[in-house]
Amino acid sequence: MARVLVVFLMIVLSPGCGYHLVGTSSFLPPDLNILYSARFDNMTTWADVDQRLDEAMAREWARRRRFELVSYREDAQLVFEGTIRSISMIPVTLDQEGRASEYQMTLTVTAQLLDVRGEEPKVLWEDKAFSRRTSYDVDPSAVNYFDRQIEAMDEVARELARALVTAVLEGF
């Protein structure tokens, strides 16, 4: 009987197993709640990929409602910043004439979350090679070839933003 009581007390008094629902946990202290999301630096030759990613990041931060977003770095406790390292398109399917009919687009960034309350920024979260990819079909003879490319860029930016914010909030 004593053994059963000890096991019962261990179960009741022990901390949780560490599992939680996605989006319900954060490694960030709750008092850090003012965020400035900086524009991504663009190291690619794609002129508007940074604008598309910045817009997707702003929408995702706002959707999550974890932070108050501010327009100026000086007003923030936290700064989220990053650099677009590469965007690539690789043909993955060819038609009978050897023309690409499906491409895979990959977007890779470095990103970090900084606590800027002290004299020197403190890195709270960082990933030096965060990426997402999407595939899209094209008809090489169609007039909407570039439209499909732009749609894919928007999709990969949304997916990357969603995954980045989740990674920051969940701490992995």
C-alpha positions as CSV (number, residue, x, y, z in Angstrom):
1,M,0.0,0.0,0.0
2,A,2.8,2.4,0.8
3,R,4.4,1.7,-2.6
4,V,1.1,2.7,-4.3
5,L,0.9,5.9,-2.3
6,V,4.5,6.8,-3.2
7,V,3.9,6.2,-6.9
8,F,0.7,8.2,-6.7
9,L,2.5,11.1,-5.0
10,M,5.3,11.0,-7.5
11,I,2.8,11.3,-10.4
12,V,0.8,14.1,-8.8
13,L,3.7,16.1,-7.6
14,S,6.0,15.7,-10.5
15,P,6.2,18.4,-13.1
16,G,4.5,17.9,-16.5
17,C,6.2,15.8,-19.2
18,G,7.1,18.7,-21.3
19,Y,4.5,18.2,-24.0
20,H,2.2,21.0,-25.0
21,L,0.0,22.1,-27.8
22,V,1.7,24.1,-30.6
23,G,1.3,27.8,-30.0
24,T,0.5,27.5,-26.3
25,S,4.0,27.7,-24.9
26,S,6.8,30.1,-25.1
27,F,10.3,30.3,-23.7
28,L,10.1,34.1,-23.7
29,P,9.4,35.9,-20.4
30,P,5.8,37.3,-20.5
31,D,7.1,40.8,-19.6
32,L,8.8,41.0,-23.0
33,N,5.9,42.0,-25.2
34,I,6.9,45.0,-27.4
35,L,8.4,43.9,-30.7
36,Y,10.0,45.7,-33.7
37,S,10.1,43.5,-36.8
38,A,12.9,44.9,-38.9
39,R,12.9,44.7,-42.7
40,F,14.8,41.8,-44.0
41,D,18.1,42.6,-45.8
42,N,18.0,41.1,-49.3
43,M,21.2,39.5,-50.4
44,T,19.6,38.1,-53.6
45,T,19.1,39.5,-57.0
46,W,15.3,39.3,-56.6
47,A,14.1,42.8,-56.2
48,D,10.9,42.3,-54.3
49,V,11.3,39.1,-52.3
50,D,12.2,41.2,-49.2
51,Q,9.0,43.2,-49.5
52,R,6.9,40.1,-49.8
53,L,8.6,38.4,-46.8
54,D,8.3,41.6,-44.7
55,E,4.6,41.8,-45.4
56,A,4.1,38.1,-44.6
57,M,6.1,38.5,-41.3
58,A,4.0,41.6,-40.3
59,R,0.8,39.7,-40.9
60,E,2.0,36.7,-39.0
61,W,3.2,38.6,-36.0
62,A,-0.2,40.5,-35.9
63,R,-2.1,37.3,-36.3
64,R,-0.4,35.7,-33.3
65,R,-1.1,38.6,-31.0
66,R,1.7,37.7,-28.7
67,F,3.5,41.1,-29.1
68,E,2.6,44.7,-29.4
69,L,4.2,45.7,-32.7
70,V,5.9,49.1,-32.8
71,S,7.2,51.1,-35.8
72,Y,10.5,52.2,-34.3
73,R,13.4,50.1,-33.0
74,E,13.9,52.5,-30.1
75,D,10.4,51.8,-28.8
76,A,10.9,48.0,-28.6
77,Q,12.0,45.5,-26.0
78,L,12.6,42.9,-28.7
79,V,13.8,43.2,-32.2
80,F,13.3,40.5,-34.9
81,E,15.7,40.8,-37.8
82,G,17.0,38.8,-40.6
83,T,18.7,38.5,-44.0
84,I,17.4,36.7,-47.1
85,R,20.4,34.6,-48.1
86,S,19.0,32.9,-51.2
87,I,16.0,32.1,-53.3
88,S,16.4,29.4,-55.8
89,M,14.2,27.8,-58.5
90,I,15.1,24.3,-59.6
91,P,13.2,22.4,-62.3
92,V,11.8,19.2,-60.9
93,T,9.7,17.9,-63.7
94,L,10.4,18.1,-67.5
95,D,7.9,17.6,-70.3
96,Q,8.6,15.5,-73.4
97,E,10.5,18.2,-75.1
98,G,12.8,18.6,-72.1
99,R,11.2,21.9,-70.9
100,A,10.5,22.4,-67.2
101,S,6.9,21.9,-66.3
102,E,7.3,22.1,-62.5
103,Y,9.7,24.1,-60.4
104,Q,10.7,24.0,-56.7
105,M,11.3,27.4,-55.2
106,T,13.4,27.6,-52.0
107,L,13.8,30.6,-49.8
108,T,16.6,30.6,-47.2
109,V,17.1,33.2,-44.5
110,T,19.1,33.9,-41.3
111,A,17.0,35.4,-38.5
112,Q,17.3,36.3,-34.9
113,L,15.3,37.7,-32.0
114,L,17.2,40.2,-29.8
115,D,16.4,41.5,-26.4
116,V,17.4,45.2,-26.8
117,R,16.6,46.4,-23.2
118,G,20.2,46.5,-22.1
119,E,23.2,48.3,-23.4
120,E,24.2,45.4,-25.7
121,P,21.5,43.4,-27.5
122,K,21.2,39.8,-26.3
123,V,20.3,37.1,-28.8
124,L,17.3,35.1,-27.5
125,W,16.7,33.0,-30.6
126,E,18.7,32.5,-33.8
127,D,18.7,30.3,-37.0
128,K,21.4,30.8,-39.6
129,A,19.8,28.7,-42.3
130,F,16.0,28.7,-42.0
131,S,14.2,27.7,-45.2
132,R,11.0,26.8,-46.8
133,R,10.1,25.6,-50.2
134,T,7.1,25.2,-52.5
135,S,6.6,23.6,-55.9
136,Y,4.6,25.1,-58.7
137,D,3.5,23.9,-62.2
138,V,4.1,26.0,-65.3
139,D,3.3,25.7,-69.0
140,P,6.4,27.1,-70.8
141,S,4.2,28.3,-73.6
142,A,1.6,30.0,-71.4
143,V,1.4,33.8,-70.9
144,N,1.1,33.4,-67.1
145,Y,4.6,31.9,-66.6
146,F,5.8,34.8,-64.5
147,D,2.5,35.1,-62.6
148,R,2.9,31.5,-61.3
149,Q,6.4,32.4,-60.2
150,I,5.1,35.4,-58.3
151,E,2.3,33.3,-56.7
152,A,4.9,30.8,-55.6
153,M,7.1,33.5,-54.1
154,D,4.1,34.8,-52.1
155,E,3.3,31.3,-50.9
156,V,6.9,30.5,-49.9
157,A,7.1,33.9,-48.1
158,R,3.8,33.1,-46.2
159,E,5.0,29.6,-45.2
160,L,8.4,30.9,-44.1
161,A,6.9,33.7,-42.0
162,R,4.5,31.2,-40.4
163,A,7.3,28.8,-39.6
164,L,9.6,31.5,-38.3
165,V,7.1,33.0,-35.9
166,T,6.2,29.5,-34.6
167,A,9.9,28.7,-34.1
168,V,10.5,32.0,-32.3
169,L,7.5,31.6,-30.0
170,E,8.1,27.9,-29.3
171,G,11.9,28.4,-28.9
172,F,13.0,25.8,-31.4
